[in-house]
């Protein structure tokens, strides 16, 4: 991915940036809806995940990395998700949360 | 590749891909650091949902949105800086890096004003020493004026999480300053972009963390 022959083109990053701004404005507007706590949380976290995915895949150049990089990153997020799931399921049955 | 070039390359062996993978591993540890914060936030939020909602009302969504857009723009400029450097456009790469640092600084200044407004309302982080000396905030220390526990937790988490994030912005901006100096000196150049690349990766990760902090503090709470 370090070929020096490549020419500079801001087009791709600007398209990704536009999508990120659009999603930011969308999530702010959607937060005004009265859809209850869980619904609002799901929407906000879903939009945030899509935004994070765009940054990781395009800005952090995962799209140009070998498969092993993508697997590593996926594994890191699966690990984090497992920690969340285990902790929250624990608290859910303790009657304090 | 000439015979001589092969020999020199073998002599100064440097595995750029391995270095990058190693840097991603470091980024995963950052993810776990903030992940722990998010777990604490999640547990306390579900335990004190109403208090979290009331306390979050005091945060300004407009300021949060502005800072989100500033950070996203800085992610764009740092990726443009890296792409420009790879394409041999050194001057453009330097300009984009300067803009990124300026955006990062703007983020911090806005964050500073936001924190200051909270300080003015007696909301701040306090040490146990200050509390013992009677200098704690009346709103956050035990007493007749103390806010409900859930709100005290919210403000504590707000300062710790946005503060740790701001610390990462400071580290990233200082690192960019060093990278800028190395570009000016010529040790980072179109043939050797590794350090700029890792600096950009770090900056993007800090942006990714903010992408999750923003809705949790400014939108859904």
Interface residues (C-beta under 8 A of the other chain):
Chain A: X2 X3 X4 X6 X7 X8 X9 X10 X13 X14 X16 X17 X20 X21 X24 X25 X27 X28 X31 X37 X40 X41 X44 X45 X47 X48 X51 X52 X55 X56 X59 X60 X65 X66 X68 X69 X72 X73 X76 X77 X79 X80 X83 X84 X87 X88 X91 X96 X97
Chain B: X16 X17 X20 X21 X24 X25 X28 X31 X32 X35 X38 X39 X42 X43 X46 X47 X49 X61 X65 X68 X69 X72 X73 X75 X76 X79 X80 X83 X84 X86 X87 X88 X89 X92 X190 X191 X193 X200 X201 X204 X205 X207 X208 X211 X212 X214 X215 X216 X219 X220
